[in-house]
Every structure is written in C-alpha cells, then in structure tokens.
Amino acid sequence: MVRIVLLGFMGAGKTTIGHQLAASLGMPFYDLDWYIQMRFHRTVEQLFEERGEEGFREIERNMLHEVAEFENVVLSCGGGTPCFFDNMEYLNSNSETVYLKAEPEVLAMHLKMGKVVRPLIKGKTAEELIDFIRESLEKREKYYLQAKHVLDVSLLDNYDKIKTSVALLRKELGL
C-alpha cells in the first residue's frame, strides 16, 4: 500500500506532478481542494467567505483525514494544509510526504504560466508577487521541510521537464 502526498506553495506544480506521477504508477490522483469542492458543492473561496479561515481549515482537516486513508493514491494538498493543526504529523505518520521546493522567482513564473486565477495573488505586480511568495514561504517552509522527501522543482514549462521531475521523484521514493 502506497500513499504519496505532495506539499508545497501554490505554483510548485503539485497538481501537474501529481497527475503525471499517479498516471505513471497506475494510481488515482486527488487534489484536496478539488475533493473539498466536490464534497461541499462550493469553491474554496466560497467556503472561506461563508465560514472564515478557521471554518475552512476545520473542513480541510476533516477531508484530509478522509482522503489520506485511501490506499494506493497520490494526493496534492493545498499550500496551507501542512501549516494547521497536526496535519504534517498526521501525514508523515501514514504517507510518503514530498515537499516540492522552488525559489520564489520560479514559483512566480509558474503562477504566471498557470491558467488558474488565484484570489490571493490577483492584481499583484511581478515584484509584489515575489515579495508575497517570499513572506509566505518564511512562515510555511518550517512545515514543508518536515516532509520525508524534498524535490527541488525547476521551471515546469514543458512536458519533458515534468517527466524528468516525475522520474526523479519515483527514484527518490523507490518506485
């Protein structure tokens, strides 16, 4: 039985790498935010508005415990998931946790290339975005670095680079 959980800041490539890793292993892929949205029929943004951050983090924790019990699965967590409650401890106790690490400038580039509009970064200039990422990473990285594995992700701007990252991750995990 294998559970692989991908952690890291938004734009690190958790969903992109997660999909490819799961496909290469013949396992299902779950994105925790998508799972929450499916279960609650609301976007993460709507849940934040309706219940506040504390209410959302409770939902996130409960759904994390549900999905993290699935067997033979690849799971991508939201950027803040590891930073609340005992989430990192819980994940490390029953999963292979992987921090997808990247420099703020690389994360900013990934976010600019991405098709998803993210409320936290909407309307920020390139400089403001890098400053926001740097400040957020200062707070979150102590949690991310508790992961069992760290994969340094470079610019994931083409399929070959994504395939290379997946191959490196499989080697790191012994799969």
Rosetta blueprint (number, residue, H / E / L):
1 M L
2 V L
3 R E
4 I E
5 V E
6 L E
7 L E
8 G L
9 F L
10 M L
11 G L
12 A L
13 G L
14 K H
15 T H
16 T H
17 I H
18 G H
19 H H
20 Q H
21 L H
22 A H
23 A H
24 S H
25 L H
26 G L
27 M L
28 P L
29 F E
30 Y E
31 D E
32 L H
33 D H
34 W H
35 Y H
36 I H
37 Q H
38 M H
39 R H
40 F H
41 H L
42 R L
43 T L
44 V H
45 E H
46 Q H
47 L H
48 F H
49 E H
50 E H
51 R H
52 G H
53 E H
54 E H
55 G H
56 F H
57 R H
58 E H
59 I H
60 E H
61 R H
62 N H
63 M H
64 L H
65 H H
66 E H
67 V H
68 A L
69 E L
70 F L
71 E L
72 N L
73 V E
74 V E
75 L E
76 S E
77 C L
78 G L
79 G L
80 G L
81 T H
82 P H
83 C H
84 F L
85 F L
86 D L
87 N H
88 M H
89 E H
90 Y H
91 L H
92 N H
93 S H
94 N H
95 S L
96 E E
97 T E
98 V E
99 Y E
100 L E
101 K E
102 A L
103 E L
104 P H
105 E H
106 V H
107 L H
108 A H
109 M H
110 H H
111 L H
112 K H
113 M H
114 G L
115 K L
116 V L
117 V L
118 R L
119 P L
120 L L
121 I L
122 K L
123 G L
124 K L
125 T L
126 A H
127 E H
128 E H
129 L H
130 I H
131 D H
132 F H
133 I H
134 R H
135 E H
136 S H
137 L H
138 E H
139 K H
140 R H
141 E H
142 K H
143 Y H
144 Y H
145 L L
146 Q L
147 A L
148 K L
149 H E
150 V E
151 L E
152 D E
153 V L
154 S L
155 L L
156 L L
157 D L
158 N L
159 Y H
160 D H
161 K H
162 I H
163 K H
164 T H
165 S H
166 V H
167 A H
168 L H
169 L H
170 R H
171 K H
172 E H
173 L H
174 G L
175 L L
